[in-house]
């Protein structure tokens, strides 16, 4: 049976980097080959470019700093805009409710009309009686 496995290749690195690599992979429990594969997977998955980006820690610190700025902005908006607006709305609502309680309501208006009609009828009757008594005197 013929093997479909491709032969390994070699990579030339300095003796100093070789020692660093050997120490690193020993600490992590990886072979040098596994390290290359895992490293490539990591950089492809995260999109980090070790030639352009600082350490992932520095990149995360930038993101955290930006998030902190956004949170500070939201807190400022809450303190300077949202809370005062909310308090103004609540205050206005209370004033409106208070003012509405003072406004003539339909029940009061109907009661006024009934009283006025009663007064008008009494006045009309009084005027009739007055006219009749004046008429009878002449």
C-alpha positions as CSV (number, residue, x, y, z in Angstrom):
1,X,0.0,0.0,0.0
2,X,1.4,3.4,-1.0
3,X,1.5,6.1,1.6
4,X,-0.2,9.3,0.7
5,X,1.6,11.2,3.5
6,X,3.7,14.0,2.2
7,X,7.3,14.1,3.4
8,X,8.2,16.7,6.1
9,X,10.3,19.7,5.2
10,X,12.9,21.6,7.1
11,X,12.9,25.2,8.2
12,X,16.2,27.1,8.7
13,X,16.3,29.1,11.9
14,X,19.1,30.5,14.0
15,X,20.6,28.5,16.8
16,X,19.3,31.0,19.3
17,X,15.7,30.7,18.0
18,X,16.1,26.9,17.9
19,X,16.9,27.0,21.7
20,X,14.0,29.3,22.4
21,X,11.7,27.1,20.3
22,X,12.8,23.9,22.1
23,X,12.4,25.5,25.5
24,X,8.9,26.8,24.6
25,X,7.6,23.5,23.1
26,X,9.0,21.5,26.1
27,X,7.1,23.8,28.5
28,X,3.9,23.5,26.5
29,X,4.2,19.8,25.8
30,X,4.3,20.1,22.0
31,X,6.5,18.9,19.3
32,X,8.1,21.5,17.1
33,X,5.9,20.3,14.2
34,X,2.8,20.7,16.4
35,X,3.9,24.1,17.5
36,X,4.1,25.3,13.9
37,X,0.6,23.9,13.1
38,X,-1.0,25.3,16.3
39,X,0.7,28.7,15.7
40,X,-0.5,28.9,12.1
41,X,-4.0,27.9,13.1
42,X,-4.0,30.5,15.9
43,X,-2.9,33.3,13.6
44,X,-5.3,32.4,10.9
45,X,-8.2,32.0,13.3
46,X,-7.6,35.3,15.2
47,X,-6.4,37.4,12.3
48,X,-3.5,38.6,14.3
49,X,-0.4,39.4,12.3
50,X,2.7,39.1,14.5
51,X,4.6,41.4,12.2
52,X,2.0,44.2,12.5
53,X,0.3,43.7,15.8
54,X,1.8,44.1,19.2
55,X,1.2,41.3,21.6
56,X,-2.3,39.9,21.9
57,X,-2.3,41.4,25.4
58,X,-1.6,44.8,24.0
59,X,-4.4,44.4,21.4
60,X,-6.8,43.3,24.1
61,X,-5.8,46.3,26.2
62,X,-6.7,48.6,23.3
63,X,-10.1,47.0,23.0
64,X,-10.6,47.2,26.7
65,X,-9.6,50.9,26.7
66,X,-12.1,51.5,23.9
67,X,-14.9,49.6,25.8
68,X,-14.1,51.7,28.9
69,X,-14.4,54.9,26.8
70,X,-17.8,53.7,25.6
71,X,-19.0,52.8,29.1
72,X,-17.8,56.2,30.3
73,X,-19.8,57.9,27.5
74,X,-22.9,55.9,28.3
75,X,-22.6,56.8,32.0
76,X,-22.2,60.5,31.1
77,X,-25.2,60.4,28.9
78,X,-27.2,58.7,31.7
79,X,-26.1,61.3,34.2
80,X,-26.3,64.4,32.1
81,X,-29.2,63.6,29.7
82,X,-31.3,60.6,30.5
83,X,-31.8,61.1,34.2
84,X,-32.6,64.8,33.9
85,X,-35.0,64.1,31.1
86,X,-36.6,61.3,33.0
87,X,-37.0,63.5,36.1
88,X,-38.4,66.3,34.0
89,X,-41.0,63.9,32.5
90,X,-42.0,62.6,35.9
91,X,-42.3,66.2,37.2
92,X,-44.4,67.2,34.2
93,X,-46.6,64.2,34.6
94,X,-47.2,65.1,38.3
95,X,-48.0,68.7,37.4
96,X,-50.4,67.6,34.6
97,X,-52.2,65.2,37.0
98,X,-52.4,68.0,39.6
99,X,-53.7,70.5,37.0
100,X,-56.2,68.0,35.6
101,X,-57.7,67.5,39.1
102,X,-58.4,71.3,39.1
103,X,-60.0,71.4,35.7
104,X,-63.8,71.4,35.3
105,X,-64.9,67.8,34.9
106,X,-68.0,66.8,33.0
107,X,-69.7,65.7,36.2
108,X,-69.2,69.1,37.7
109,X,-70.3,70.8,34.5
110,X,-73.5,68.7,34.4
111,X,-74.2,69.5,38.0
112,X,-73.7,73.2,37.2
113,X,-76.1,73.0,34.3
114,X,-78.7,71.3,36.4
115,X,-78.3,74.0,39.1
116,X,-78.5,76.7,36.4
117,X,-81.6,75.1,34.9
118,X,-83.2,74.9,38.3
119,X,-82.3,78.6,39.0
120,X,-83.6,79.6,35.5
121,X,-86.9,77.8,36.1
122,X,-87.3,79.4,39.6
123,X,-86.5,82.8,38.1
124,X,-88.9,82.3,35.3
125,X,-91.6,81.2,37.7
126,X,-90.8,84.2,40.0
127,X,-91.0,86.6,37.0
128,X,-94.4,85.1,36.0
129,X,-95.7,85.5,39.5
130,X,-94.4,89.0,39.6
131,X,-95.9,89.8,36.2
132,X,-99.2,88.3,37.3
133,X,-99.3,90.3,40.5
134,X,-98.4,93.5,38.6
135,X,-101.0,92.7,36.0
136,X,-103.7,92.0,38.7
137,X,-102.9,95.3,40.4
138,X,-103.7,97.3,37.3
